[in-house]
Structures are given as C-alpha cells and as structure tokens.
Amino acid sequence: MKNRPLVRHVAAFAIAFALLPAARADLVVKDDTGQEVRLKGPAKRIITLAPHAAETLYAAGAGDRLVGTVEYSDYPAEAKKVPRVGGYSRVDLEAVAALKPDLVLAWESGNNLTQMDKLKALGLTVYVSQPNTMANIAYQLEQMGRLAGTEAAAKLAAERFRKRLEGLRASYADKPKVRVFYQIWKAPLMTVGGPQIISDAIKLCGGDNVFGHLAHMAPTVSVEAVLEADPEVIIATGMGDARPEWLHDWDKWTRMTAVKRGNLFHINPDIMQRHTPRILDGAEKLCADLDVARSRRPAK
C-alpha cells in the first residue's frame, strides 16, 4: 500500500499523544458570597484570615497546607506555630502577599472586605466563607477538602459532624421552648441576631433567642430591652473558659425569670462562637443548660 508509511506515522503519533499526561481541568467552586473561585489544581499554600477557618482547614485534613493565619488561631496546637499575618479585622496585606499563597480563606462578616478586594487586586485567589447555620459547617468541611485536595478526609469529618448534629436535633426536637438571652459582651451589651449561627444552635436545643428577630449578626441592645424580654435563661461567654464576673451583674434584677430561677450560665466562646466542628461541643453544653432551666420550672 502506497499510504502504509503515512498510516504508521499517524498511528505512532496517536500512541505518543495518548501517553501524554491528561490536561487537568481547573478546580472551580462558588464561595458563600456566590463568587466563582478558580484554581489550577488543589491549593498547596493556604492562608486563613480567621481562627475558625484555620481550625476547619485542619479538620478537613489540610492543616499541612496552612502557611499563614491570624491572631487567636490557636486550635489545634499546630496552628500556634503558623506565621501570623495580622488580626482578622486588620490584615497585613504585605505579609499575606510575601507568603505567596495560592488560596486565601476569608470571613465575610469578620474581615475587612475592602482589604479582601485589595488582595484580589494583587492577583490572589480569595474564597469567602460565612457559615450561618450548624449544617453549613459540614458543607464548609467539604468545600475546604475540595479546595485543598483532601476530599476523603473532609468527607469523613463532614459525615461525623452531620451524624452528631442529627442526634442532637432528634433529642431536642420535642422539648418545651426556653426563652434565651445570649450575651457576648458587657460594654457595649452585645447579643446575637437571627442570622448568627448561635441562634441556630439555640433553636437546635429547643430554645428561643429573645433577640432572634434582629437582622444584625451581633447587635447592641439595652439593659431595658433585656428586662422587657424577660428571658428564662441567660447564657454568657466572655474571654475564655472562666465564668465572666459581669454575668452576675444581672443578680440585682430579681424580677427577671432567669435571675429568680438561677438560670445564669456560661459557655467557653471557643466552642460556641467559632464556626467549626467544635461548635457541637458548645451546643451540647447549651442544650444541657436549657434542660437545667426546664427542670427548675415550678410544678403546675
């Protein structure tokens, strides 16, 4: 055949082409603001701009990708050794750029969004997260697993979280409602509004956030508004595991139901106010406190 050499040449070219590495499609996800985030492949150098993002990244099996984070990123212990790039409300943009990340994990309601725009202008890829429900924590685990190429570990962590969450939901679904005031801080007097994840945790435990109708994440309220709401329970956090002294500032308001029944409780903010899998530890404590309040109701 006259065309036999040509056939052999074409066949050889086809075999050689088949042996070449397959071109990788870009990794494309949408963040919690609806923006498309595109990577050439799983991120190898990640910076987190909130303590909860660093913690969740470790939980998703990608802690070894973390090259920079912010102050108060202290869990797990390995996170304490990671270089700092400022605080979550004020990021050192030069320090971020110097670490040459291929992905920056930001926090919509905590970071300065103008600074986030500047990071994007520098050509950095930014994924913005805002987990406002308990169930969304599992989704965040899966998303971080996709972004970092640790899908298997992240999926397992997400499944464990969902199973534990559903167990709590089933246990408290039919419990009598308890009116709750959740106090973040004393001066100014701050609480949590309806969109905040802690409101979802209160609901999970059969509670009713007395300021759940407010649209802000962390609204400032007055003592008079709290007295008018007359919560059955006051939950306070503070700065750590120690019970804040100002929790007992409420003792003088003896007509308030929470005070009359001794329902003033404390929860470590690290397990309640961080959007991480450990929020289930905080929710379990919260649920137990509400059960104590139920047990203190006068007999009918």
Buried (B, 14 or more C-beta within 10 A) or exposed (E): EEEEEEEEEEEEEEEEEEEEEEEEEEBEBEBBBEEEBEBEEBBBBBBBBBBBBBBBBBBBBBBEBBBBBBEBBEBEEEBEEBEBBBBBBEBBBEBBBEBEBBBBBBBBBBBBBEBBEBBBEEEBBBBBBBBBBBBBBBBBBBBBBBBBBBBEBBBBBBEBBBEBBEEBBEBBEEBEEBBBBBBBBBEEBBBBBBBBBBBBBBBBBBBBBBBBEBEBBBBBBEEEBBEEBBBBBBBBBBEEEEBBEBBEBBEEBEEBBBBEBEBBBBBBBBBBBBBBBBBBBBBBBBBEBBBBBBEBEEEE
